[in-house]
């Protein structure tokens, strides 16, 4: 079928297509990130309903759950373990507990 004929038929049906110039597409799930590199993204509008069609190179990365760490917790670990902010934050992320983070850093 001729591409121009397909476009005409789609227009008669109320279907519009638009190519999106994306460089990367990331889909985040609770456990993973699906990263699509070198994507070809097509936005399709069919009678007001927008959908996206994506193809490309697919890579799956495991996501680390980030804890909600308070400023007070970071300062406590920094003071007790005599360490930098970055080290305190990393220890809190790894352990999820102030006491465990301090002990871990004191043992190192």
Secondary structure, DSSP 8 states (H G I E B T S, - for coil): --HHHHHHHHHHTTEEEEEE--SEEEEE-SSEEEEEEEEEEEEEEETTEEEEEEEEEEEEEE--------HHHHHHHHHHHT--HHHHHHHHHHHSSHHHHHHHHHH-
